[in-house]
Amino acid sequence: MKEFDCKKCLEYPADLRERRGCERDALEPLYQDLPDVGEITRCPIKMIQSTPQVLIVMKMRIHYEKGFFPVAGGILDQSASFLEAMEILNEQINKLVEEDLEKSKNN
């Protein structure tokens, strides 16, 4: 889960940590127009550290990417909720990566 590893993030340049809202609110929202939330200006890990279930799902993503699943068998044997959680995480991570690439190109 290196994308959201606070220890790893400390190795990144200060401007990237600032854009990701690592130590304080980011100058621009990381996410906007979220239902029931509005916008998020802090690193997602900082917001969910107090929710162990979410962290477990995020950590399971590493195993999912390597083809290891929580239930024996293949992808069709996994629960719909697990597969949906992996899809949501992948979409959000891809969005963050794309935004970081765009911002890097513009600087």
Secondary structure by P-SEA (a helix, b strand, c coil): cccccaaaaaaccaaaaaaacccccccccccccccccccccccccccccccaaaaaaaaaaaaaaacccccccccccccaaaaaaaaaaaaaaaaaaaaaaaaaaac
